[in-house]
Amino acid sequence: MLQAVAKTLSVASTTSSASRGVLVCFRSYCKKTTTKLRVSEVLSGAELGASVKVQGWVRSVRPQKANVFLHVNDGSSLQSLQVVAGAELNDPLLTFGSAVEVTGTVKKSPHKKQPVELEAAQIHIVGECNPVDFPFKIKERHGLEYIRQFPHLRCRTNAFSSLLRIRSEAAAAIHLYFKDNGFVQINTPIITSNDCEGAGELFQVEPSSPEHVEDENFFSVPAFLSVSGQLHLEVMSGAFSRVYTFGPTFRAENSQSRRHLAEFYMVEAEVSFTKSLEDLTKVMEDMFRSATEHVLAHCVEDVDLFHKHVTPGHRDTVDAMLKKSFPTITYTEAIDILNRSSETFVFQTDWGCDLKTEHEKYLVKHCGNIPVFVTDYPYDLKPFYARDNLDHPQHTAAAVDLLVPGVGELCGGSLREERLGLLRARLEEAGLEDTYSWYLDLRRFGSVPHGGFGLGFERYLQCILGVDNIKDVIPFPRFSHSCLL
Ligand code: 4AD
């Protein structure tokens, strides 16, 4: 330790004051053991009186006559650690955005806003930052749209670092829900040879190397980035009664809308031995509640930043969502509600039409601005795997969507057609019998009634935080005509 300090001192004494990156105040207590801590650990107050080292980025600098005050943040919490240093430790390179390593003693703070502060003995400037060129300015609250222009730097703002901590905690909460409820996690493939949704929104995968023979597929069959892990989960649901997957999915939708991405994360679950759609809606509702309550309890300050400053008033919407159980209406009832309303819709609302975002938002409002399940969609609107309700004259499939405030569709799911004859007939009709012969096998050998759903993870974050644009809830958004970094 003493050796290291002596080396630092010699660096300080041989460099000019303008270029020196190291400022040292040699104090006797440097002989004490110094523990490296994260800012959140120091702020917890457990290390009062200890000699600690903190590494992070400067969020504010306030030079005064006798002292210089810094706020240092390392991403471990929204709050920064106040560092108090003697004026002799000030340096022109100690700017907003610069990276520093501070060694000092944890003291009780005289200020009400923070429990502790760090009395600095030594400040090492690890990385300089020119505040004139840096796109974010000290003390300014930049909007999400502005910071979106800097995907390589926006994690350094309070709002986006809060978002990333919430996102990480929400993902952990979802895994926890499934673990606590006996689901086995399956890593479904990212490269696949099937188009689960049959919507043709696929990205094809081929090597970029010139040695690649033009007319031959690398995998000998056309291969794509997965639009959904559902069919692979269905394979597993023939041996495990509860499975889930949580990974990236890809859709070549030519959309720049506020709720579509070309790469997004989907949580998908599949449950065997289901009796009705209620077996699925229960899992969807329980997962939504448990993840949301977990996030609200574990990310108090980060969520507050959104609910107070970014999307004021949204907390009331979230509380209302958690208070009541989610109602269920059928698609046919939904169409009736839309046709009875005085609202003018752009898109048609005849029975058999797909529900558009405007319809979904209206239905959510109509049901009290809380999440609502819509079940039993027209058979012809749903992919081949959806279970036939065998009803007449309005032919429907046992499919369900969960619509939520501000976003519209959050989850899509269905019971799966487990009856071999019906499934084979539908695949034959679509000319897909050979492609999906393995899927028919699942119905030949020990088939059971089963079903599942997928939840768009980014839309979930939009829903609980009230964020309008999906591009603001994913670290690196990919959408048509944009793949930055
Ligand atoms: O409704 P979808 O297409 O359902 C499926 O893919 C099923 N195979 C899932 C299953 O049953 N295992 O997609 C599920 C959810 C949607 O409700 C939506 O929240 C989200 O995925 N989603 C998107 N999110 C962002 N950008 C896009 N382009 C999305 N497309 C769907």
Residues whose N, C-alpha, C, O or C-beta is under 5 A from the ligand:
A	BS01	4AD	V227 S228 Q230 R251 R259 H260 L261 F264 E268 A269 E409 L410 C411 G412 G413 S414 G452 F453 G454 L455 G456 R459
